[in-house]
Amino acid sequence: MKIHLLPLTGDVSPAVQALGWGWAIEDACQNYVAREAVQLTESEAETLLQAADTLYDMLVEAIPDPIPDDFLRQLAIPPNLWEAVRHSWNDERHWHLYGRFDLALTPDGPKLLEFNADTATGLPETAVVQWASLVAAGQSEEGRQANGLFECLEDQFRHWRALNNDRQATLLLVHLPDSAEDEANCTMLAEAARVAGFADTYTCSVDDMKVSVDGEDRGIWAETVPGQWQKFDFLFKLVPWEILAEEEPELTADLAQLLLTRDVVIANPAYSLLFQSKALLAHLWQVFPHHPLLLEANLQNLPGHHVRKPLFGREGQNVAEIQPDGHASTEIPGDFGHQPQLYQRWAELPTDAQGRRYQAGVFWAGEACAIGFRREAGLITNLSEFVPHTLTTD
């Protein structure tokens, strides 16, 4: 399958500023956003969006009720989060705001590679920068995109707030320290929340958040101005639940306790870990065998050409391409090699005239709402180029 590209010219930064979205720009965005756009037909875009909606419904349907210990163990969910996972799954006030499906466009239609359900990034590039790329190139009048991400995030925040209207509309957004990319993603989410009616939003490193489970100080706090601490009833954390559970067990215990007593409402909810675990891909294959949107997946070795990846790996780290002879032809170094592994049938990604591979990312925020692409000569990683898209008539 071949990718067709439209060259894009012009400087993205002034276009973003002119659109009133200056807060969305950070240097890293501009450095890896391609100066070309993937040309998608309207029907191809609709097929991708429908695939994401169908897959989300399948994920929900595949979770057993009640959730047994063996299932959580199979998914490698940290035991110190089991109670929070079950509680948030059974109480709809814990709302899944958004995630991103990574899909392979194959001759047989889209195939699910994985679902980034907990801490998906790429929000500013998808919602803002790719549209600004068309504006900068003078393509915005005739150009169109499948790109309603910001509006759907707004709706999701508005719904989350309505489900929890007994709490104050104060939202703290935290991210891993020293990450301009994560901070930019949180800044965009804060903007969507503000438009949706959250009166106070504040973004900071997770290291600057204070959590207390005692007395009048019970709750989560941040120093919003020097010497002035504010309590927040809502928390969005761009910090993976499993990393919190492993590296900060005391903080995890305190957050879980505050979650259970409704002193704070947290997104993405603890149950997003169920979707985040790549072991769920093997479970999906058992529940929906040979479904046209799925690739064969197993927690044991697969014969033939396949991919091996850690259950909670991130940014493409420790992903390996396994050839039919059982040897790894490519393996990306990383910090997750010690984790249990998923084995998934290889899917050939579409390529352009230069042989670069393209992976589709479809954001889900209550519904499938935006498409973007990553490209790379080899396996897709967090450092792969982001490529905008434009829609053409069929």
JOGISUL-V26083 format. One record per pair of residues at least 6 apart in sequence whose C-alpha atoms are under 6 Angstrom apart, sorted by the first residue. I is the first residue (numbers start at 0). J is the second residue. Records with the same first field share a line. If there is no record, write none. Layout:
I->J / J
This chain:
0->349
1->349 / 350 / 351
2->350 / 351
3->37 / 38
4->36 / 37 / 38
5->35 / 36
6->35
7->34 / 35 / 136
8->136
9->135 / 136
10->135
11->131 / 132 / 135
14->131 / 135
15->21 / 131
23->123
31->384 / 385
32->384 / 385 / 386
33->386
36->386 / 387 / 388
37->388
38->388 / 389 / 390
39->390
40->390 / 391 / 392 / 393
41->390 / 392
48->367
51->367
52->367
74->276 / 278
83->255 / 269
84->269 / 270
87->93 / 270
88->270
92->162
93->268
94->159
95->267
96->155 / 364
97->363 / 364
98->115 / 116 / 119 / 362 / 363
99->114 / 115 / 361 / 362 / 363
100->114 / 360 / 361
101->112 / 113 / 359 / 360
102->110 / 111 / 112 / 359
103->109 / 110 / 348 / 358
110->292 / 293
111->293
115->275
116->271 / 274 / 275
117->267 / 271
118->237
122->184
125->371
126->148
129->387
133->139
142->389
143->389 / 390
144->389 / 390
145->369 / 370
146->369
147->368 / 369
148->368 / 369
151->364
152->364
153->191 / 195
156->192
157->195
167->232
168->197 / 198
169->197 / 199 / 200 / 231 / 232 / 233
170->200 / 231 / 233 / 234
171->200 / 201 / 202 / 234
172->202 / 234 / 235 / 236
173->202 / 203 / 204 / 205 / 236
174->181 / 204 / 205 / 237 / 238
175->204 / 205
176->204
208->220 / 221
209->219 / 220
210->218 / 219
211->217 / 218
218->262
219->230 / 231
220->229 / 230
221->228 / 229
222->228
232->263
233->263 / 264
234->265
235->265 / 266
244->251
257->263
258->264
276->310 / 311
277->310
278->310
281->296 / 297
294->344
295->343 / 344
296->342 / 343
297->342
298->341 / 342
303->323
304->321 / 322 / 323 / 345
305->321 / 343 / 344 / 345
306->319 / 320 / 321 / 342 / 343 / 345
307->318 / 319 / 341 / 342
308->318 / 340 / 341
309->338 / 339 / 340
310->339 / 340
312->335
314->380 / 381
315->380
316->331 / 332 / 333
317->331 / 332 / 333 / 336
318->330 / 331
319->329 / 330
320->327 / 328 / 329
321->327
348->356 / 357
349->356 / 357
350->356
355->375 / 376
356->374 / 375 / 376
357->373 / 374
358->372 / 373
359->371 / 372
360->370 / 371 / 372
361->369 / 370
362->368 / 369
371->387
372->385 / 386
373->383 / 384 / 385 / 386
374->383 / 384
375->383
